[in-house]
Amino acid sequence: MAARSKPNLFTPITVGALHLPNRVVMAPLTRNRAGPGNVPGALNATYYAQRASAGLLISEGSQISPEGLGYQDTPGLHSDAQVEGWRLVTDAVHARRGRIFLQLWHVGRVSHPLLQHGGALPVAPSAIAPVGMSLTSQGKVPFVVPRALELADIARVVTEFATGARNAKAAGFDGVEIHGANGYLLDQFIRDGSNHRADHYGGSLENRMRFTREVVGAVIGEWGPGRVGLRLSPTNPNNSMTDSDPVATFSGVARALAGMELAYLHVVEHATASPSTPRTLPAIRAAFPGRIIVNGSFDLASATAVVQSGAADLVAFGALYIANPDLVERLRAGLPLAVPNRATYYGGDEHGYTDYPAMAAD
């Protein structure tokens, strides 16, 4: 019997309830180009439709409530106008035969009273401020000490995630990804550097991941099995994030979620990380039997290698998708890749957003 060939980036795959034509994923990318009221519009629809040949598109993070806002001009999914704006995007992607998940987002402590209704404090598991600056309408200002969530607040936020998931379904998405990475609210609960609670949401790993499990359960309750993913970034230090044992912490999270019928785990672990950075992907792979997407500084060679090794099933690309709307086609044909202009990453108009041309293969 002939040996079965190993998969590559262009091998079709089933992920949860979806059948994907390839294993190239567009990573969620904050671009700060929502309109007034944090409403997506026609420009955003064009941007995502241009990239619809990806096996799966994951939208930029979209706040589930006004409290979840951490950056200007980022889209939300808690008003009727926002739902209708996102419908423009999903219709445009589906017209190109693409598939798109909405990323549900609450930034937690990575906000500022100038971004909150009535000047309220941002919220977090514990009253610990991140180091750094918040970009507001008054410019960059230091982060503040957040308000620690009360138990009733935690239950409310879980409900808001469920409502956001329901709104994503109304907007025509194919599923949702819960943002549990990069120092935002779920990540703040999971990692022991930011969670100093003394109740049943803090202390032990079982307690610290309780909020994440409740959010995942509530969102799956809206979408059903195979339509919900979760993003994790075990060693990302952004927003002052630390953990005493990221391998044990995040393999524990993966193990706890293994029976919850997630479509996938999306793990940020850079291919070019320093040798001193703990590698969490092998332990997560051993703990989680479902699909894994990996993201972080991958090129064609390293992405192919990680898929063929079995350490991950799909690879998400971020910066490369900014400048290469036809990234799948370029990678498949070995065409040159355009370099994105970092000055136009955040905010602005179509320049550096929808004006990167596709390059047809011969």
C-alpha positions in Angstrom: 0.0 0.0 0.0 1.4 3.4 -1.0 2.2 5.8 1.9 -0.3 8.6 2.3 1.2 11.9 1.4 1.5 14.5 4.1 -0.8 17.5 4.0 0.4 20.9 3.0 -1.2 24.4 3.2 -3.3 23.7 0.2 -4.8 20.4 1.4 -8.6 20.8 2.2 -9.6 20.2 5.8 -12.7 20.0 7.9 -12.7 22.3 10.9 -15.7 21.9 13.1 -18.8 22.2 10.9 -16.9 23.8 8.0 -15.1 22.2 5.0 -12.2 24.5 4.1 -10.5 24.4 0.7 -7.1 25.2 2.2 -5.3 25.6 5.5 -4.4 29.3 5.1 -6.2 31.4 7.7 -6.3 35.2 7.8 -5.5 36.2 11.3 -7.6 38.8 13.1 -6.0 42.2 12.5 -7.1 45.4 14.2 -7.0 48.1 11.5 -9.0 50.9 13.2 -11.2 51.7 10.2 -14.7 51.4 11.5 -17.1 54.3 10.9 -18.9 56.5 13.4 -20.5 54.5 16.2 -17.9 51.8 15.7 -19.9 50.5 12.7 -18.3 48.6 9.9 -19.0 49.8 6.4 -18.5 49.3 2.7 -14.7 49.9 2.9 -14.4 47.1 5.4 -16.6 44.8 3.2 -14.2 45.4 0.3 -11.2 44.6 2.4 -12.4 41.3 3.6 -13.9 40.3 0.3 -10.5 40.8 -1.4 -9.1 38.1 0.9 -11.9 35.6 0.6 -9.7 32.9 -0.9 -8.3 32.1 2.5 -9.5 28.8 3.9 -10.9 30.9 6.8 -11.1 34.6 7.5 -11.1 35.7 11.1 -12.4 39.3 11.6 -10.6 41.9 13.6 -11.6 41.9 17.3 -15.1 43.4 17.8 -16.2 44.6 21.2 -19.2 42.8 22.7 -20.2 45.9 24.7 -19.3 49.5 25.1 -17.3 48.5 28.2 -15.2 46.2 26.1 -13.8 49.1 24.0 -10.1 49.7 24.2 -9.2 51.5 20.9 -10.7 54.1 18.8 -12.5 53.2 15.5 -12.6 49.5 16.2 -15.9 47.8 15.3 -18.4 46.5 17.8 -21.2 44.0 17.7 -23.6 45.2 20.3 -25.9 47.6 18.3 -28.3 47.1 15.5 -26.3 49.4 13.3 -23.1 47.4 13.9 -24.9 44.1 13.1 -26.1 45.6 9.8 -22.6 46.9 9.1 -21.1 43.5 9.6 -23.8 42.1 7.3 -22.2 44.1 4.5 -19.0 42.3 5.2 -20.3 38.8 5.4 -22.4 39.2 2.2 -19.4 40.4 0.3 -17.2 37.5 1.6 -19.9 35.0 0.8 -20.3 36.4 -2.7 -16.7 35.5 -3.2 -17.4 32.0 -1.8 -15.4 32.7 1.4 -15.9 31.8 5.0 -15.6 34.2 7.9 -15.7 34.0 11.7 -16.2 37.1 13.9 -13.8 37.6 16.7 -15.6 38.5 20.0 -13.5 40.9 22.1 -13.5 42.5 25.5 -10.2 44.3 26.3 -10.7 44.4 30.1 -8.1 46.6 31.8 -6.5 47.7 28.4 -8.9 50.6 28.2 -9.2 54.1 29.8 -12.0 56.2 31.3 -11.8 58.4 28.2 -13.0 55.4 26.2 -15.7 54.3 28.7 -19.3 55.5 29.1 -19.5 58.2 31.7 -15.8 58.1 32.3 -16.0 54.8 34.2 -13.0 52.8 35.1 -12.1 49.8 32.9 -12.6 46.4 34.4 -10.4 43.4 35.1 -10.1 40.4 37.3 -7.9 42.3 39.7 -7.2 46.0 40.3 -3.8 45.8 38.6 -2.9 48.4 35.9 -0.9 47.3 32.9 2.2 49.3 32.1 1.9 51.5 29.1 -0.3 54.1 27.4 -3.8 54.1 26.1 -4.5 55.9 22.8 -7.6 58.1 23.3 -9.2 61.1 21.6 -6.9 63.2 23.8 -3.8 61.4 22.7 -1.8 58.9 24.6 -2.4 58.7 28.3 -1.2 56.2 30.9 -3.3 53.2 31.7 -5.3 53.5 35.0 -5.8 51.0 37.8 -9.0 49.1 36.7 -12.0 48.1 38.8 -12.0 44.4 39.9 -15.1 42.7 38.6 -17.6 41.7 41.2 -19.3 38.2 40.8 -22.4 39.8 39.4 -20.3 41.7 36.8 -18.6 38.4 35.7 -22.0 36.8 35.1 -23.1 39.9 33.1 -20.0 39.8 30.9 -20.5 36.1 30.2 -24.1 37.0 29.1 -22.7 39.8 26.9 -20.4 37.3 25.1 -23.4 35.2 24.4 -25.3 38.2 23.1 -22.4 39.1 20.9 -22.3 35.5 19.5 -26.1 35.8 18.8 -25.5 39.1 17.0 -22.7 37.5 14.9 -25.2 34.9 13.7 -27.7 37.6 12.8 -24.9 39.4 10.9 -24.3 36.3 8.7 -21.0 35.0 10.1 -20.1 31.3 9.7 -19.0 31.1 13.3 -17.1 33.1 16.0 -13.7 33.2 17.6 -13.5 34.2 21.3 -10.5 36.5 21.9 -8.6 35.0 24.8 -5.2 36.3 23.9 -2.8 39.3 23.9 -3.6 40.5 27.4 -7.3 41.1 27.0 -10.0 40.1 29.5 -10.0 36.3 29.2 -6.2 36.2 29.2 -6.2 38.5 32.2 -8.2 35.9 34.1 -6.1 32.9 32.9 -2.6 34.2 33.7 -1.5 34.5 37.3 0.4 37.7 36.8 -2.8 39.6 36.2 -5.3 37.5 38.3 -4.8 37.9 42.1 -8.4 37.1 43.0 -9.2 35.2 46.2 -12.6 33.8 45.2 -13.4 30.9 42.9 -12.2 32.9 39.8 -8.7 33.2 41.1 -5.8 31.3 42.7 -5.7 27.7 41.3 -5.6 27.1 37.5 -9.0 25.5 37.8 -10.3 28.7 39.2 -8.4 31.1 36.9 -9.8 29.4 33.8 -13.4 29.2 35.1 -14.3 32.5 33.4 -13.0 31.2 30.1 -14.9 28.0 30.4 -18.1 29.9 31.2 -17.7 32.2 28.2 -16.9 29.2 25.9 -20.0 27.4 27.1 -22.2 30.4 26.7 -21.0 31.1 23.2 -21.4 27.4 22.1 -24.9 27.6 23.6 -25.7 30.2 20.9 -23.9 28.6 18.0 -23.8 24.9 18.7 -20.8 22.6 18.3 -18.1 23.2 15.6 -18.7 26.9 15.1 -16.7 28.4 17.9 -13.0 28.9 18.2 -10.8 30.3 21.0 -7.6 32.3 20.6 -4.7 32.0 23.1 -1.3 33.6 23.4 0.6 31.7 26.1 3.8 33.6 26.1 2.8 37.0 24.6 4.1 39.7 27.0 2.0 42.5 25.5 0.0 44.6 27.9 2.2 43.5 30.8 1.2 39.9 30.7 3.1 37.2 32.6 2.5 33.7 33.9 4.6 31.7 36.3 4.3 28.5 34.2 2.8 29.1 30.7 3.3 25.4 29.6 1.3 24.1 32.5 -1.3 26.9 32.4 -2.2 26.7 28.8 -1.9 22.9 28.4 -4.3 22.8 31.3 -6.7 25.2 29.6 -6.5 23.1 26.4 -7.2 19.9 28.4 -10.2 21.5 30.1 -11.7 22.6 26.8 -11.0 19.3 25.0 -14.5 18.1 25.5 -16.4 21.3 24.8 -16.8 20.8 21.0 -14.8 23.8 19.9 -14.1 24.1 16.2 -10.4 24.9 17.0 -7.9 26.5 19.3 -5.9 29.3 17.8 -2.5 29.5 19.4 -0.1 32.5 19.0 3.4 31.0 19.2 6.0 32.7 16.9 8.1 30.5 14.6 11.0 32.9 15.2 10.6 33.1 19.0 13.8 33.3 21.1 15.1 29.9 22.3 14.5 31.2 25.9 10.8 31.6 25.3 8.9 28.5 26.5 7.3 26.4 23.7 3.8 25.7 24.6 2.4 24.3 21.3 3.6 20.6 21.9 1.9 20.5 25.3 -1.3 22.1 23.9 -1.3 19.6 21.0 -1.0 16.7 23.4 -3.8 18.0 25.5 -6.3 19.1 22.8 -7.5 16.5 20.3 -9.3 19.0 18.0 -8.0 21.3 15.3 -5.3 23.8 16.1 -4.4 26.9 14.2 -1.0 28.4 14.9 0.0 32.0 14.2 3.2 33.9 14.5 5.8 35.0 11.9 5.3 32.0 9.7 6.4 31.9 6.0 5.7 29.3 3.4 8.5 26.9 4.5 7.8 27.1 8.3 4.1 27.0 7.8 4.4 23.9 5.6 6.7 22.3 8.2 4.4 22.9 11.2 1.4 21.4 9.3 3.3 18.4 8.1 4.7 17.8 11.6 1.2 17.5 12.9 1.9 20.2 15.6 -0.9 22.3 14.0 -3.5 21.8 11.4 -3.7 25.3 9.9 -1.6 28.4 9.9 -2.9 32.0 10.3 -1.0 34.8 8.6 -1.3 38.4 9.8 1.1 41.0 8.3 1.4 39.1 5.0 -2.4 39.4 4.6 -2.3 43.1 4.9 -0.3 43.6 1.7 -1.3 40.4 -0.2 -5.0 40.0 -0.6 -4.4 37.0 -2.8 -2.0 35.4 -0.4 -3.2 31.8 -1.1 -2.6 32.2 -4.8 0.8 33.8 -4.3 1.9 31.1 -1.9 0.6 28.3 -4.1 2.3 29.7 -7.3 5.5 30.8 -5.6 4.9 34.4 -6.5 6.7 37.3 -4.8 5.0 38.7 -1.7 4.4 42.4 -1.2 5.6 44.1 1.9 3.1 46.0 4.0 3.5 49.7 4.9 3.5 49.8 8.7 2.6 53.5 8.7 -0.9 52.6 7.4 -1.6 49.7 9.7 -3.9 51.6 12.0 -6.5 54.1 11.0 -7.0 56.1 7.8 -8.8 55.4 4.6 -8.3 52.9 1.7 -4.6 53.7 1.4 -2.7 50.8 2.9 -6.0 49.0 3.3 -7.8 48.1 0.1 -5.3 49.4 -2.4 -2.8 46.5 -2.3 -3.2 44.9 -5.7 -3.6 41.2 -6.4 -1.0 39.7 -8.7 -2.3 37.1 -11.1 -0.2 34.0 -11.7 0.9 33.3 -15.2 
